[in-house]
Amino acid sequence: MKLKVIDLIILFSAISNVIISLLFLSGIDKIVFCSIGILFIISVVSTGTLRTNIIKRQKNKDYISDLPYEDNRIYQLQLLNEKDKPIAFWEMYGHTSHVIGVDVGENLVTVNLLNTTYASMIDIEHAVLNYTGGKWYVEDTGTKNGTSVVKSDGKKYKLTVAKPCLLEKGDIIYIGLTKLKVC
């Protein structure tokens, strides 16, 4: 309500500016003040419309899905603690693959879980994340403790060797007993 009153005051001032300029000024002054007034009118009308659209979208709970960009893109992998709180993260955006495991200095692990609680259950190169066709996939590399994914339906799927699993935002990857959230 307060914003509408302010918009109306500015709009009234801008219209008054244009009318006074047309009636009482001449030459370059008339052009300058009319232009300023017209710019204010355009500004108030456009920002008021924009603000109204934003407020309408915020009142609608599904407004995010209406936005023109895709919000399901995966940007990050988060290491979760026992209370499912993130304690470490790895950026996914701009990468095409990640090797998940424990880095002993001779391998190319990019998601190093060496200092996690269940590191003893994680193989050196435990799983691989690959980005292809605009989507991320996880694949187990034949480990003894396995890799699983909990999907949005709440079901836990155990991965088999050489069978990639499509990842979606919100999925939880279990590397042994260590949890990684796809964000």
C-alpha positions in Angstrom: 0.0 0.0 0.0 2.8 2.4 0.9 4.5 1.8 -2.4 1.4 2.5 -4.4 1.0 5.9 -2.6 4.6 6.8 -3.3 4.1 5.8 -6.9 1.0 7.9 -7.2 2.7 11.0 -5.7 5.7 10.6 -8.1 3.3 10.1 -11.0 1.2 13.2 -10.0 4.5 15.3 -9.7 5.7 14.1 -13.1 2.4 14.9 -14.8 2.3 18.3 -13.1 5.9 18.9 -14.3 4.9 18.2 -17.9 1.8 20.4 -17.7 3.6 23.4 -16.1 6.5 23.0 -18.6 4.0 23.1 -21.5 2.1 26.1 -20.2 4.8 28.4 -18.7 8.2 27.6 -20.3 9.6 28.1 -23.7 12.5 27.0 -25.9 15.0 24.5 -24.5 13.6 24.7 -21.0 10.3 23.4 -22.2 11.9 20.4 -24.0 14.1 19.5 -21.0 11.4 19.7 -18.3 8.9 17.9 -20.5 11.4 15.1 -21.2 12.2 14.7 -17.5 8.5 14.6 -16.7 7.8 12.0 -19.4 10.7 9.9 -18.2 9.3 10.0 -14.6 5.9 8.9 -15.9 7.4 6.0 -17.8 9.6 5.0 -14.8 6.7 5.0 -12.4 4.4 3.1 -14.7 7.0 0.4 -15.6 8.3 -0.1 -12.1 4.8 -0.2 -10.7 3.8 -2.9 -13.2 7.0 -4.8 -12.5 6.5 -4.6 -8.8 2.9 -5.8 -9.2 4.0 -8.8 -11.2 6.7 -9.7 -8.6 4.1 -9.5 -5.8 1.7 -11.7 -7.8 4.4 -14.3 -8.4 5.4 -14.3 -4.7 1.8 -14.9 -3.6 1.6 -17.9 -6.0 3.4 -20.8 -4.4 4.3 -22.3 -7.7 5.9 -19.2 -9.1 9.4 -20.6 -9.4 8.3 -23.1 -12.0 6.9 -20.3 -14.1 10.2 -18.6 -14.4 11.9 -18.8 -17.8 15.1 -20.5 -16.5 15.5 -24.1 -15.5 15.8 -24.4 -11.8 16.6 -28.2 -11.8 20.3 -27.8 -12.8 22.8 -29.4 -10.5 25.5 -27.0 -9.2 26.9 -28.6 -6.1 27.6 -31.9 -4.3 27.3 -31.6 -0.5 28.8 -33.9 2.2 26.2 -34.4 4.9 26.8 -35.1 8.6 24.8 -37.5 10.7 22.1 -34.8 11.1 21.9 -34.3 7.4 23.6 -30.9 7.6 26.1 -29.9 4.9 29.7 -29.9 6.2 31.6 -29.7 2.9 30.8 -29.1 -0.8 32.2 -29.5 -4.3 31.2 -27.4 -7.2 29.6 -29.3 -10.2 29.0 -26.3 -12.5 31.7 -26.1 -15.2 32.9 -29.7 -14.7 32.3 -32.7 -16.8 33.3 -35.4 -14.3 34.2 -36.1 -10.7 35.9 -39.1 -9.1 34.6 -39.8 -5.6 36.9 -41.7 -3.3 39.8 -41.3 -0.8 42.8 -39.5 -2.1 46.1 -41.3 -1.2 48.2 -39.0 -3.4 48.5 -41.2 -6.5 45.0 -41.1 -7.8 42.9 -38.3 -9.4 40.1 -38.1 -6.8 38.2 -34.8 -7.0 35.7 -35.5 -4.3 38.0 -36.6 -1.5 36.3 -38.3 1.4 39.5 -39.3 3.2 38.6 -37.3 6.4 35.0 -38.5 6.7 33.6 -40.7 9.5 33.3 -43.8 7.3 36.4 -43.3 5.2 37.5 -46.9 5.9 34.4 -48.1 3.9 35.3 -46.0 0.9 37.5 -47.3 -1.9 40.3 -45.2 -3.4 38.2 -44.6 -6.6 34.7 -45.5 -5.4 32.4 -43.9 -7.9 32.4 -41.6 -10.9 30.1 -38.7 -11.7 29.8 -37.9 -15.4 28.0 -35.0 -17.2 26.7 -35.8 -20.6 23.7 -34.5 -22.6 23.0 -31.8 -20.0 22.6 -34.4 -17.2 24.7 -35.8 -14.4 25.1 -39.6 -13.9 26.7 -41.5 -11.1 28.4 -44.9 -11.6 29.9 -47.4 -9.1 33.4 -48.6 -10.1 33.0 -52.1 -8.6 33.5 -51.4 -5.0 33.2 -53.7 -2.0 30.8 -51.5 0.0 28.8 -50.2 -3.0 27.1 -47.0 -4.1 23.4 -46.3 -3.6 21.1 -43.4 -4.5 18.1 -42.3 -2.6 15.7 -40.6 -5.1 12.9 -38.1 -4.5 10.4 -41.0 -4.0 12.4 -42.0 -0.9 13.5 -45.4 -2.4 17.1 -46.4 -2.2 18.6 -47.9 -5.3 21.8 -49.9 -5.2 24.0 -49.3 -8.3 25.6 -52.0 -10.3 28.9 -51.8 -12.0 28.9 -50.0 -15.4 25.3 -49.0 -15.1 25.0 -45.2 -14.7 22.2 -43.8 -12.6 20.7 -40.4 -13.7 21.0 -37.9 -10.9 18.4 -35.2 -10.0 18.5 -32.3 -7.7 17.8 -33.5 -4.1 19.1 -37.1 -4.7 21.3 -38.5 -1.9 24.3 -40.6 -3.0 25.6 -43.1 -0.5 29.3 -43.9 -0.8 29.4 -46.8 1.6 27.7 -45.0 4.6 28.8 -41.5 3.6 26.0 -39.3 2.3 26.4 -36.8 -0.5 23.5 -34.6 -1.5 23.0 -33.4 -5.1 22.2 -29.7 -5.1 
